[in-house]
Amino acid sequence: MSPDAPKRGGAPVGYLSELSDVEATAVLCLRLWKTGDARLDAPALGEMMRALGRAEGKRLFQAFEQICTLCAHHGRRPLVRHSPGCECLGADEACFANFIATASEGDREDAMLIASMLVRADMAPCLASLAETFGLSLKRMSLCAHATRHPYGQTLH
């Protein structure tokens, strides 16, 4: 790996505003992951967990912690992240967002392919499974938030 390789993962490739709710939330979670003590910044994500309810929120939190732990311990290289308030979307973040969204749609073959680019091949099936669990929780959260904003849908006539 060349000395410039880690910088490529942080190269801006878009904006958070261009992502779906699931993708943007996945990127935010990744950005909030604390590498120093290998824990998620729980206070910052407490609202998301409350929106899902205690059991589902715990499942979301545990799946994400396991995803980050697998990436940290078995990753091909460290994922480059932007700061939580940054509007840019880095290359590694875009890959991660696409991975979670793909897994949440049930596209297991493509999720496995992306997982194998993030971690060692023997860890890819586990990572893809966790991404599906995490992504589905994010989808449920997004649907709950949407239902709260628009409880009866939109009236056209």
DSSP file (Angstrom, degrees, kcal/mol; ACC not computed):
  #  RESIDUE AA STRUCTURE BP1 BP2  ACC     N-H-->O    O-->H-N    N-H-->O    O-->H-N    TCO  KAPPA ALPHA  PHI   PSI    X-CA   Y-CA   Z-CA
    1    1 A M              0   0    0      0, 0.0     0, 0.0     0, 0.0     0, 0.0   0.000 360.0 360.0 360.0 133.2    0.0    0.0    0.0
    2    2 A S    >   -     0   0    0      1,-0.1     3,-1.6     2,-0.0     0, 0.0  -0.372 360.0-108.3 -77.3 160.7    1.4    3.4   -0.9
    3    3 A P  T 3  S+     0   0    0      0, 0.0     4,-0.3     0, 0.0    -1,-0.1   0.766 119.5  55.2 -60.4 -24.6    1.6    6.2    1.7
    4    4 A D  T >> S+     0   0    0      1,-0.2     4,-1.3     2,-0.1     3,-0.6   0.578  81.5  92.8 -84.6  -9.5   -1.3    8.0   -0.1
    5    5 A A  H X> S+     0   0    0     -3,-1.6     4,-1.0     1,-0.2     3,-0.6   0.883  81.6  51.7 -56.1 -46.0   -3.7    5.0    0.1
    6    6 A P  H 34 S+     0   0    0      0, 0.0     4,-0.5     0, 0.0     3,-0.3   0.854 106.5  56.1 -61.4 -31.4   -5.4    6.0    3.4
    7    7 A K  H X4 S+     0   0    0     -3,-0.6     3,-1.1    -4,-0.3     4,-0.5   0.827  96.7  63.7 -68.7 -31.2   -6.1    9.5    2.0
    8    8 A R  H X< S+     0   0    0     -4,-1.3     3,-1.3    -3,-0.6    83,-0.3   0.874  95.5  59.4 -61.3 -36.3   -7.9    8.1   -1.0
    9    9 A G  T 3< S+     0   0    0     -4,-1.0    83,-3.2    -3,-0.3    84,-0.5   0.728 106.8  47.6 -65.1 -21.3  -10.6    6.6    1.3
   10   10 A G  T <  S+     0   0    0     -3,-1.1    -1,-0.3    -4,-0.5    -2,-0.2   0.446  79.9 126.2 -97.9  -1.9  -11.4   10.1    2.6
   11   11 A A  S <  S-     0   0    0     -3,-1.3    80,-1.2    -4,-0.5     2,-0.1  -0.358  70.2-110.3 -59.8 129.5  -11.6   11.7   -0.8
   12   12 A P  E     +A   90   0A   0      0, 0.0    78,-0.2     0, 0.0    -1,-0.1  -0.412  44.7 165.5 -63.8 130.8  -14.9   13.5   -1.2
   13   13 A V  E     -     0   0A   0     76,-3.3     2,-0.3     1,-0.2    77,-0.2   0.378  62.5 -33.1-124.5  -2.3  -17.2   11.8   -3.7
   14   14 A G  E    S-A   89   0A   0     75,-0.9    75,-2.3     3,-0.0     2,-0.3  -0.959  70.5 -73.5 175.1-160.6  -20.5   13.4   -2.9
   15   15 A Y  E >   -A   88   0A   0     -2,-0.3     3,-1.8    73,-0.3     4,-0.2  -0.948  28.0-124.5-128.9 147.8  -22.7   14.9   -0.1
   16   16 A L  G >  S+     0   0    0     71,-2.4     3,-2.0    -2,-0.3    72,-0.1   0.843 109.1  66.9 -56.5 -34.4  -24.6   13.4    2.7
   17   17 A S  G 3  S+     0   0    0     70,-0.4    -1,-0.3     1,-0.3    71,-0.1   0.678  92.2  61.9 -63.8 -16.5  -27.7   15.1    1.4
   18   18 A E  G <  S+     0   0    0     -3,-1.8    -1,-0.3     2,-0.0     2,-0.2   0.528  91.2  89.0 -85.3  -6.1  -27.6   12.9   -1.7
   19   19 A L  S <  S-     0   0    0     -3,-2.0     2,-0.0    -4,-0.2    75,-0.0  -0.522  81.0-109.7 -93.3 157.7  -28.0    9.7    0.4
   20   20 A S     >  -     0   0    0     -2,-0.2     4,-2.9     1,-0.1     5,-0.3  -0.256  41.0 -99.2 -70.1 169.6  -31.2    7.9    1.5
   21   21 A D  H  > S+     0   0    0      1,-0.2     4,-2.4     2,-0.2     5,-0.2   0.920 124.9  49.5 -58.2 -44.8  -32.1    8.0    5.2
   22   22 A V  H  > S+     0   0    0      2,-0.2     4,-2.1     1,-0.2    -1,-0.2   0.931 114.2  44.3 -61.8 -47.3  -30.6    4.5    5.7
   23   23 A E  H  > S+     0   0    0      2,-0.2     4,-2.2     1,-0.2    -2,-0.2   0.926 114.3  48.4 -64.8 -46.1  -27.4    5.4    4.0
   24   24 A A  H  X S+     0   0    0     -4,-2.9     4,-2.4     1,-0.2    -1,-0.2   0.896 112.6  48.6 -63.8 -39.8  -27.0    8.8    5.7
   25   25 A T  H  X S+     0   0    0     -4,-2.4     4,-2.6    -5,-0.3    -1,-0.2   0.890 109.1  53.3 -67.5 -38.4  -27.7    7.3    9.1
   26   26 A A  H  X S+     0   0    0     -4,-2.1     4,-2.3    -5,-0.2    -2,-0.2   0.910 110.7  47.3 -61.2 -42.1  -25.2    4.5    8.5
   27   27 A V  H  X S+     0   0    0     -4,-2.2     4,-2.6     2,-0.2    -2,-0.2   0.916 110.7  51.3 -66.0 -43.1  -22.5    7.1    7.6
   28   28 A L  H  X S+     0   0    0     -4,-2.4     4,-1.9     2,-0.2    -2,-0.2   0.926 110.3  49.4 -60.1 -44.1  -23.4    9.1   10.7
   29   29 A C  H  X S+     0   0    0     -4,-2.6     4,-0.8     1,-0.2    -1,-0.2   0.924 110.6  50.6 -59.7 -44.2  -23.0    6.0   12.9
   30   30 A L  H >< S+     0   0    0     -4,-2.3     3,-0.8     1,-0.2    -1,-0.2   0.910 110.1  49.9 -60.6 -41.8  -19.7    5.3   11.3
   31   31 A R  H 3< S+     0   0    0     -4,-2.6    -1,-0.2     1,-0.2    -2,-0.2   0.829 109.6  51.6 -66.2 -31.5  -18.5    8.8   12.0
   32   32 A L  H 3< S+     0   0    0     -4,-1.9     9,-0.8    -5,-0.2     2,-0.3   0.567  81.3 114.2 -83.5  -8.5  -19.5    8.6   15.6
   33   33 A W  E <<  -B   40   0B   0     -4,-0.8     2,-0.7    -3,-0.8     7,-0.2  -0.473  65.1-137.9 -65.5 126.6  -17.7    5.3   16.2
   34   34 A K  E   > -B   39   0B   0      5,-2.2     5,-0.9    -2,-0.3     4,-0.5  -0.782  17.2-171.3 -89.3 117.0  -14.9    6.0   18.6
   35   35 A T  T   5S+     0   0    0     -2,-0.7    -1,-0.2     3,-0.2     5,-0.1   0.794  77.3  65.7 -77.8 -27.7  -11.7    4.2   17.5
   36   36 A G  T   5S+     0   0    0      1,-0.2    -1,-0.2     3,-0.1    -2,-0.0   0.926 121.1  15.3 -63.0 -47.5   -9.8    4.9   20.7
   37   37 A D  T   5S-     0   0    0      2,-0.2    -1,-0.2     0, 0.0    -2,-0.2   0.252 101.3-121.6-113.1  12.7  -12.0    2.9   23.1
   38   38 A A  T   5S+     0   0    0     -4,-0.5     2,-0.3     1,-0.2    -3,-0.2   0.874  71.0 121.4  52.1  45.9  -13.8    0.9   20.4
   39   39 A R  E   < -B   34   0B   0     -5,-0.9    -5,-2.2    29,-0.0     2,-0.2  -0.973  65.3-112.9-135.4 151.2  -17.2    2.0   21.5
   40   40 A L  E     -B   33   0B   0     -2,-0.3     2,-2.0    -7,-0.2    -7,-0.2  -0.578  38.7-106.3 -77.9 144.6  -20.1    3.8   19.8
   41   41 A D    >>  -     0   0    0     -9,-0.8     4,-1.1    -2,-0.2     3,-0.7  -0.531  43.8-172.3 -71.7  84.3  -20.8    7.3   21.1
   42   42 A A  H >> S+     0   0    0     -2,-2.0     4,-0.8     1,-0.2     3,-0.6   0.841  74.0  55.1 -55.6 -44.8  -24.0    6.2   22.8
   43   43 A P  H >4 S+     0   0    0      0, 0.0     3,-0.7     0, 0.0     4,-0.4   0.896 107.0  51.8 -59.3 -37.5  -25.4    9.6   23.9
   44   44 A A  H <4 S+     0   0    0     -3,-0.7    -2,-0.2     1,-0.2     3,-0.2   0.797 117.6  37.9 -68.6 -27.0  -25.3   10.8   20.3
   45   45 A L  H <X S+     0   0    0     -4,-1.1     4,-1.8    -3,-0.6    -1,-0.2   0.357  86.4  99.4-105.4   5.0  -27.2    7.8   19.0
   46   46 A G  H <X S+     0   0    0     -4,-0.8     4,-2.3    -3,-0.7     5,-0.2   0.865  79.3  56.4 -59.2 -38.2  -29.6    7.4   22.0
   47   47 A E  H  > S+     0   0    0     -4,-0.4     4,-1.9     1,-0.2    -1,-0.2   0.896 105.8  50.8 -62.2 -40.6  -32.4    9.2   20.1
   48   48 A M  H  > S+     0   0    0     -3,-0.2     4,-0.9     1,-0.2    -1,-0.2   0.924 111.1  48.2 -63.3 -42.8  -32.2    6.7   17.3
   49   49 A M  H >X S+     0   0    0     -4,-1.8     4,-0.9     1,-0.2     3,-0.5   0.880 109.6  52.3 -66.9 -37.5  -32.4    3.8   19.7
   50   50 A R  H 3< S+     0   0    0     -4,-2.3     3,-0.5     1,-0.2    -1,-0.2   0.860 102.2  60.3 -66.3 -34.4  -35.4    5.3   21.5
   51   51 A A  H 3< S+     0   0    0     -4,-1.9    -1,-0.2     1,-0.2    -2,-0.2   0.804 109.3  43.1 -62.9 -28.4  -37.2    5.7   18.2
   52   52 A L  H << S-     0   0    0     -4,-0.9     4,-0.4    -3,-0.5    -1,-0.2   0.629 116.7-110.2 -91.1 -15.4  -37.1    2.0   17.7
   53   53 A G     X  -     0   0    0     -4,-0.9     4,-2.7    -3,-0.5     5,-0.3  -0.188  39.4 -71.6  95.4 162.2  -37.9    0.9   21.2
   54   54 A R  H  > S+     0   0    0      2,-0.2     4,-2.2     1,-0.2     5,-0.2   0.919 127.9  42.3 -61.3 -50.8  -35.6   -0.8   23.7
   55   55 A A  H  > S+     0   0    0      2,-0.2     4,-2.0     1,-0.2    -1,-0.2   0.937 119.8  42.1 -65.7 -47.6  -35.3   -4.2   22.1
   56   56 A E  H  > S+     0   0    0     -4,-0.4     4,-2.5     1,-0.2    -1,-0.2   0.888 114.1  52.8 -67.7 -38.6  -34.9   -3.1   18.5
   57   57 A G  H  X S+     0   0    0     -4,-2.7     4,-2.5    -8,-0.3    -1,-0.2   0.892 109.1  49.5 -62.5 -40.1  -32.6   -0.2   19.6
   58   58 A K  H  X S+     0   0    0     -4,-2.2     4,-2.8    -5,-0.3     5,-0.2   0.900 110.3  50.5 -65.4 -40.4  -30.4   -2.7   21.5
   59   59 A R  H  X S+     0   0    0     -4,-2.0     4,-2.5     2,-0.2     5,-0.2   0.903 111.4  49.0 -63.5 -41.6  -30.3   -5.0   18.4
   60   60 A L  H  X S+     0   0    0     -4,-2.5     4,-2.3     2,-0.2    -2,-0.2   0.946 113.3  46.7 -60.6 -49.4  -29.3   -2.0   16.2
   61   61 A F  H  X S+     0   0    0     -4,-2.5     4,-2.4     1,-0.2    -2,-0.2   0.916 114.2  46.5 -61.1 -46.8  -26.6   -0.9   18.7
   62   62 A Q  H  X S+     0   0    0     -4,-2.8     4,-2.3     2,-0.2    -1,-0.2   0.909 112.1  50.1 -65.9 -43.1  -25.1   -4.5   19.1
   63   63 A A  H  X S+     0   0    0     -4,-2.5     4,-2.3    -5,-0.2    -1,-0.2   0.923 112.6  47.6 -61.8 -43.0  -25.1   -5.2   15.3
   64   64 A F  H  X S+     0   0    0     -4,-2.3     4,-2.6    -5,-0.2     5,-0.2   0.917 110.0  51.7 -66.7 -41.7  -23.3   -1.9   14.6
   65   65 A E  H  X S+     0   0    0     -4,-2.4     4,-2.4     1,-0.2    -1,-0.2   0.913 111.6  47.9 -58.9 -41.8  -20.7   -2.5   17.3
   66   66 A Q  H  X S+     0   0    0     -4,-2.3     4,-2.6     2,-0.2    -1,-0.2   0.879 109.5  53.0 -68.2 -37.3  -20.0   -5.9   15.9
   67   67 A I  H  X S+     0   0    0     -4,-2.3     4,-2.5     2,-0.2    -2,-0.2   0.955 113.0  43.6 -59.7 -50.4  -19.7   -4.5   12.4
   68   68 A C  H  X S+     0   0    0     -4,-2.6     4,-2.5     1,-0.2    -2,-0.2   0.875 112.7  52.2 -65.7 -37.6  -17.2   -1.9   13.5
   69   69 A T  H  X S+     0   0    0     -4,-2.4     4,-2.6    -5,-0.2     5,-0.3   0.926 110.9  47.5 -64.5 -44.1  -15.3   -4.4   15.6
   70   70 A L  H  X S+     0   0    0     -4,-2.6     4,-2.8     1,-0.2     5,-0.2   0.928 113.7  47.5 -61.5 -44.7  -15.0   -6.8   12.6
   71   71 A C  H  X S+     0   0    0     -4,-2.5     4,-1.1    -5,-0.2    -2,-0.2   0.887 114.3  47.5 -64.2 -38.1  -13.9   -3.9   10.3
   72   72 A A  H  < S+     0   0    0     -4,-2.5    -2,-0.2    -5,-0.2    -1,-0.2   0.895 122.2  33.0 -70.1 -40.1  -11.3   -2.8   12.9
   73   73 A H  H  < S+     0   0    0     -4,-2.6    -2,-0.2    -5,-0.2    -3,-0.2   0.781 135.4  22.0 -89.9 -27.9   -9.9   -6.2   13.6
   74   74 A H  H  < S+     0   0    0     -4,-2.8    46,-1.7    -5,-0.3    -3,-0.2   0.256  88.4 130.5-125.3  11.2  -10.2   -7.9   10.2
   75   75 A G  B  <  -C  119   0C   0     -4,-1.1    44,-0.3    44,-0.2    43,-0.1  -0.293  63.3-128.6 -68.6 151.2  -10.4   -5.0    7.8
   76   76 A R  S    S-     0   0    0     42,-2.2    -1,-0.1     1,-0.3    43,-0.1   0.823  92.3 -19.7 -67.0 -31.2   -8.2   -4.8    4.8
   77   77 A R  S    S-     0   0    0     41,-0.5    -1,-0.3    -6,-0.1    -3,-0.1  -0.940  90.4 -73.6-164.9 161.8   -7.3   -1.3    6.0
   78   78 A P        -     0   0    0      0, 0.0     2,-0.3     0, 0.0    -6,-0.1  -0.364  50.6-116.7 -63.1 139.4   -8.8    1.3    8.4
   79   79 A L        -     0   0    0     13,-0.0     2,-0.4    -2,-0.0   -69,-0.0  -0.608  25.4-131.6 -76.4 134.5  -11.9    3.1    7.0
   80   80 A V        -     0   0    0     -2,-0.3     2,-0.3   -74,-0.1    13,-0.3  -0.743  28.3-170.6 -89.7 132.6  -11.4    6.8    6.6
   81   81 A R        -     0   0    0     -2,-0.4     2,-0.2    11,-0.1   -71,-0.1  -0.914  18.0-135.3-125.5 149.5  -14.1    8.9    8.1
   82   82 A H        -     0   0    0     -2,-0.3     7,-0.0     1,-0.1   -72,-0.0  -0.495  46.0 -82.1 -88.8 169.2  -15.0   12.6    7.9
   83   83 A S    >   -     0   0    0     -2,-0.2     3,-1.7     1,-0.1    -1,-0.1  -0.353  44.6-106.7 -70.2 156.1  -16.0   14.5   11.1
   84   84 A P  T 3  S+     0   0    0      0, 0.0    -1,-0.1     0, 0.0   -52,-0.1   0.807 117.8  47.8 -55.7 -33.8  -19.7   14.1   12.2
   85   85 A G  T 3  S+     0   0    0      2,-0.0     2,-0.2   -57,-0.0    -2,-0.0   0.489  84.3 115.7 -87.7  -2.2  -20.7   17.6   11.1
   86   86 A C    <   -     0   0    0     -3,-1.7   -70,-0.1     1,-0.1    -4,-0.1  -0.449  53.8-155.2 -72.6 136.9  -19.1   17.5    7.7
   87   87 A E        +     0   0    0     -2,-0.2   -71,-2.4   -72,-0.1   -70,-0.4   0.663  67.3  94.9 -83.4 -17.8  -21.4   17.7    4.7
   88   88 A C  E     -A   15   0A   0    -73,-0.2     2,-0.5   -72,-0.1   -73,-0.3  -0.303  68.7-138.8 -71.8 157.9  -19.0   15.8    2.4
   89   89 A L  E     -A   14   0A   0    -75,-2.3   -76,-3.3    -8,-0.0   -75,-0.9  -0.981  18.2-144.5-118.8 118.2  -19.2   12.1    1.8
   90   90 A G  E  >  -A   12   0A   0     -2,-0.5     4,-2.6   -78,-0.2   -80,-0.2  -0.352  23.5-110.6 -79.3 162.7  -15.9   10.3    1.7
   91   91 A A  H  > S+     0   0    0    -80,-1.2     4,-2.1   -83,-0.3   -81,-0.2   0.911 119.1  45.9 -60.0 -46.0  -15.1    7.4   -0.6
   92   92 A D  H  > S+     0   0    0    -83,-3.2     4,-2.4     1,-0.2    -1,-0.2   0.899 113.0  51.0 -64.9 -39.3  -14.9    4.9    2.3
   93   93 A E  H  > S+     0   0    0    -84,-0.5     4,-2.8   -13,-0.3    -2,-0.2   0.887 108.6  51.5 -64.6 -39.1  -18.1    6.3    3.7
   94   94 A A  H  X S+     0   0    0     -4,-2.6     4,-2.4     2,-0.2    -1,-0.2   0.905 110.5  48.8 -63.9 -41.2  -19.9    5.9    0.4
   95   95 A C  H  X S+     0   0    0     -4,-2.1     4,-2.4     2,-0.2    -2,-0.2   0.924 112.6  48.1 -62.6 -44.7  -18.8    2.3    0.2
   96   96 A F  H  X S+     0   0    0     -4,-2.4     4,-2.5     2,-0.2    -2,-0.2   0.916 111.8  49.3 -63.0 -44.8  -20.0    1.7    3.7
   97   97 A A  H  X S+     0   0    0     -4,-2.8     4,-2.4     1,-0.2     5,-0.2   0.916 112.3  47.8 -61.2 -44.3  -23.4    3.4    3.0
   98   98 A N  H  X S+     0   0    0     -4,-2.4     4,-2.7     2,-0.2    -1,-0.2   0.892 110.5  53.1 -63.9 -39.9  -23.8    1.4   -0.1
   99   99 A F  H  X S+     0   0    0     -4,-2.4     4,-2.4     2,-0.2    -2,-0.2   0.939 111.5  44.0 -59.9 -50.1  -22.9   -1.8    1.7
  100  100 A I  H  X S+     0   0    0     -4,-2.5     4,-2.4     1,-0.2    -2,-0.2   0.916 115.4  48.1 -64.6 -43.5  -25.5   -1.3    4.5
  101  101 A A  H  X S+     0   0    0     -4,-2.4     4,-1.1    -5,-0.2    -1,-0.2   0.909 111.9  49.7 -64.3 -41.9  -28.2   -0.3    2.0
  102  102 A T  H  <>S+     0   0    0     -4,-2.7     5,-1.7     1,-0.2     3,-0.5   0.927 112.9  46.7 -62.0 -46.1  -27.5   -3.3   -0.2
  103  103 A A  H ><5S+     0   0    0     -4,-2.4     3,-1.6     1,-0.2    -1,-0.2   0.889 108.4  55.7 -63.9 -39.4  -27.7   -5.6    2.7
  104  104 A S  H 3<5S+     0   0    0     -4,-2.4    -1,-0.2     1,-0.3    -2,-0.2   0.747 102.2  57.3 -67.6 -22.2  -30.9   -4.0    4.0
  105  105 A E  T 3<5S-     0   0    0     -4,-1.1    -1,-0.3    -3,-0.5    -2,-0.2   0.475 117.9-112.7 -84.5  -2.9  -32.5   -4.7    0.6
  106  106 A G  T < 5S+     0   0    0     -3,-1.6     2,-1.8    -4,-0.2     3,-0.2   0.624  70.3 142.7  82.1  12.6  -31.8   -8.4    1.0
  107  107 A D     >< +     0   0    0     -5,-1.7     4,-2.2     1,-0.2    -1,-0.2  -0.594  20.1 170.0 -86.2  78.6  -29.3   -8.5   -1.9
  108  108 A R  H  >  +     0   0    0     -2,-1.8     4,-2.6     1,-0.2    -1,-0.2   0.836  67.2  54.7 -66.1 -37.4  -27.0  -11.0   -0.1
  109  109 A E  H  > S+     0   0    0      2,-0.2     4,-2.0     1,-0.2    -1,-0.2   0.940 113.1  41.8 -64.6 -45.6  -24.7  -11.7   -3.0
  110  110 A D  H  > S+     0   0    0      2,-0.2     4,-2.5     1,-0.2     5,-0.2   0.888 113.3  53.8 -67.9 -37.7  -23.8   -8.1   -3.6
  111  111 A A  H  X S+     0   0    0     -4,-2.2     4,-2.7     1,-0.2    -2,-0.2   0.903 108.9  49.7 -61.5 -40.7  -23.6   -7.5    0.1
  112  112 A M  H  X S+     0   0    0     -4,-2.6     4,-2.2     2,-0.2    -1,-0.2   0.900 109.1  52.3 -63.7 -40.6  -21.1  -10.4    0.3
  113  113 A L  H  X S+     0   0    0     -4,-2.0     4,-0.6     2,-0.2    -2,-0.2   0.936 113.2  42.8 -61.3 -46.8  -19.1   -8.9   -2.6
  114  114 A I  H >X S+     0   0    0     -4,-2.5     3,-1.1     1,-0.2     4,-1.0   0.908 111.9  54.9 -66.5 -41.2  -18.8   -5.5   -0.9
  115  115 A A  H >X S+     0   0    0     -4,-2.7     4,-2.6     1,-0.3     3,-0.7   0.881 102.1  57.7 -59.0 -38.3  -18.1   -7.1    2.5
  116  116 A S  H 3< S+     0   0    0     -4,-2.2    -1,-0.3     1,-0.3    -2,-0.2   0.702 104.1  52.7 -69.0 -17.2  -15.2   -9.0    0.9
  117  117 A M  H << S+     0   0    0     -3,-1.1    -1,-0.3    -4,-0.6    -2,-0.2   0.711 113.6  43.5 -84.5 -21.9  -13.7   -5.7   -0.1
  118  118 A L  H << S+     0   0    0     -4,-1.0   -42,-2.2    -3,-0.7   -41,-0.5   0.847 123.8  13.3 -89.6 -38.4  -13.9   -4.4    3.5
  119  119 A V  B  < S-C   75   0C   0     -4,-2.6   -44,-0.2   -44,-0.3     5,-0.1  -0.776  97.1 -64.5-132.4 173.4  -12.7   -7.4    5.5
  120  120 A R    >>  -     0   0    0    -46,-1.7     3,-1.5    -2,-0.2     4,-0.8  -0.236  53.4-111.5 -56.0 150.6  -10.9  -10.7    5.0
  121  121 A A  G >4 S+     0   0    0      1,-0.3     3,-0.6     2,-0.2    -1,-0.1   0.837 116.2  57.0 -58.3 -36.4  -12.9  -13.2    2.9
  122  122 A D  G 34 S+     0   0    0      1,-0.2    -1,-0.3     2,-0.1     4,-0.3   0.695 109.6  46.3 -71.5 -16.1  -13.5  -15.5    5.8
  123  123 A M  G <> S+     0   0    0     -3,-1.5     4,-2.3   -49,-0.1    -1,-0.2   0.552  89.0  88.5 -97.5 -11.5  -15.1  -12.7    7.8
  124  124 A A  H <X S+     0   0    0     -4,-0.8     4,-2.8    -3,-0.6     5,-0.2   0.885  83.4  52.8 -59.6 -44.1  -17.3  -11.4    4.9
  125  125 A P  H  > S+     0   0    0      0, 0.0     4,-2.0     0, 0.0    -1,-0.2   0.920 112.2  45.8 -60.4 -41.2  -20.4  -13.7    5.5
  126  126 A C  H  > S+     0   0    0     -4,-0.3     4,-2.3     2,-0.2    -2,-0.2   0.924 113.7  49.1 -65.1 -44.1  -20.6  -12.6    9.2
  127  127 A L  H  X S+     0   0    0     -4,-2.3     4,-2.3     1,-0.2    -1,-0.2   0.907 110.7  50.3 -62.7 -42.7  -20.2   -8.9    8.2
  128  128 A A  H  X S+     0   0    0     -4,-2.8     4,-1.8     2,-0.2    -1,-0.2   0.892 110.3  50.1 -64.0 -39.7  -22.9   -9.2    5.5
  129  129 A S  H  X S+     0   0    0     -4,-2.0     4,-2.0    -5,-0.2    -2,-0.2   0.919 111.8  47.3 -64.6 -44.1  -25.3  -10.8    8.0
  130  130 A L  H  X S+     0   0    0     -4,-2.3     4,-2.8     1,-0.2     5,-0.2   0.880 109.3  54.7 -64.2 -37.7  -24.7   -8.1   10.6
  131  131 A A  H  X S+     0   0    0     -4,-2.3     4,-3.0     1,-0.2    -1,-0.2   0.863 106.4  51.8 -64.8 -35.6  -25.1   -5.4    7.9
  132  132 A E  H  X S+     0   0    0     -4,-1.8     4,-2.5     2,-0.2     5,-0.2   0.937 111.6  46.0 -65.6 -45.9  -28.5   -6.8    7.0
  133  133 A T  H  X S+     0   0    0     -4,-2.0     4,-1.8     2,-0.2    -2,-0.2   0.940 117.2  44.1 -60.4 -48.2  -29.6   -6.7   10.7
  134  134 A F  H  X S+     0   0    0     -4,-2.8     4,-2.2     1,-0.2    -2,-0.2   0.932 114.2  49.3 -63.5 -47.4  -28.3   -3.2   11.1
  135  135 A G  H  X S+     0   0    0     -4,-3.0     4,-2.2     1,-0.2    -1,-0.2   0.880 109.1  51.6 -62.3 -39.8  -29.7   -2.0    7.8
  136  136 A L  H  X S+     0   0    0     -4,-2.5     4,-2.3     2,-0.2    -1,-0.2   0.883 109.2  51.2 -65.7 -37.2  -33.2   -3.4    8.5
  137  137 A S  H  X S+     0   0    0     -4,-1.8     4,-2.3    -5,-0.2    -2,-0.2   0.906 109.6  50.1 -64.0 -41.0  -33.2   -1.7   11.9
  138  138 A L  H  X S+     0   0    0     -4,-2.2     4,-2.3     2,-0.2    -2,-0.2   0.885 109.5  51.8 -64.4 -37.5  -32.3    1.6   10.2
  139  139 A K  H  X S+     0   0    0     -4,-2.2     4,-2.6     2,-0.2    -2,-0.2   0.925 109.5  48.9 -63.3 -44.7  -35.1    1.1    7.6
  140  140 A R  H  X S+     0   0    0     -4,-2.3     4,-2.5     1,-0.2    -2,-0.2   0.914 111.2  50.4 -60.8 -42.4  -37.6    0.5   10.4
  141  141 A M  H  X S+     0   0    0     -4,-2.3     4,-2.3     1,-0.2    -1,-0.2   0.911 110.7  49.0 -62.0 -42.9  -36.4    3.7   12.2
  142  142 A S  H  X S+     0   0    0     -4,-2.3     4,-2.4     1,-0.2    -2,-0.2   0.904 111.4  49.3 -64.0 -42.1  -36.7    5.7    9.0
  143  143 A L  H  X S+     0   0    0     -4,-2.6     4,-2.6     2,-0.2    -2,-0.2   0.892 110.6  50.5 -65.4 -39.6  -40.3    4.3    8.4
  144  144 A C  H  X S+     0   0    0     -4,-2.5     4,-1.8     2,-0.2    -2,-0.2   0.917 111.9  47.4 -63.3 -43.7  -41.2    5.2   12.0
  145  145 A A  H  X S+     0   0    0     -4,-2.3     4,-1.9     2,-0.2    -2,-0.2   0.892 112.8  48.9 -64.9 -40.2  -39.9    8.7   11.6
  146  146 A H  H  X S+     0   0    0     -4,-2.4     4,-2.3     1,-0.2    -2,-0.2   0.908 110.0  51.1 -66.7 -41.8  -41.7    9.1    8.2
  147  147 A A  H  < S+     0   0    0     -4,-2.6    -1,-0.2     1,-0.2    -2,-0.2   0.848 109.3  51.6 -64.5 -34.0  -45.0    7.8    9.7
  148  148 A T  H  < S+     0   0    0     -4,-1.8    -1,-0.2     1,-0.2    -2,-0.2   0.889 113.0  44.1 -69.1 -39.8  -44.7   10.3   12.6
  149  149 A R  H  < S+     0   0    0     -4,-1.9    -2,-0.2     1,-0.3    -1,-0.2   0.852 130.7  24.3 -72.3 -34.6  -44.1   13.2   10.2
  150  150 A H  S >< S+     0   0    0     -4,-2.3     3,-1.1    -5,-0.1    -1,-0.3  -0.649  70.8 170.8-131.7  73.5  -46.9   12.1    7.8
  151  151 A P  T 3  S+     0   0    0      0, 0.0    -1,-0.1     0, 0.0     3,-0.1   0.779  82.2  27.5 -62.3 -28.6  -49.4   10.0    9.9
  152  152 A Y  T 3  S-     0   0    0      1,-0.4     2,-0.1     3,-0.0    -5,-0.1   0.270 109.2-117.8-116.7  11.8  -52.1    9.8    7.2
  153  153 A G    <   -     0   0    0     -3,-1.1     2,-0.4    -6,-0.1    -1,-0.4  -0.331  49.0 -47.1  81.6-169.3  -50.1   10.1    4.1
  154  154 A Q        -     0   0    0     -3,-0.1     2,-0.5    -2,-0.1    -4,-0.0  -0.871  46.4-137.7-106.9 132.8  -50.4   12.8    1.5
  155  155 A T        -     0   0    0     -2,-0.4    -2,-0.1     1,-0.2    -3,-0.0  -0.783  18.2-177.2 -88.9 124.9  -53.8   14.0    0.2
  156  156 A L              0   0    0     -2,-0.5    -1,-0.2     1,-0.1    -2,-0.0   0.800 360.0 360.0 -93.2 -31.0  -53.6   14.6   -3.5
  157  157 A H              0   0    0      0, 0.0    -1,-0.1     0, 0.0    -2,-0.1   0.362 360.0 360.0-129.5 360.0  -57.2   15.9   -4.2
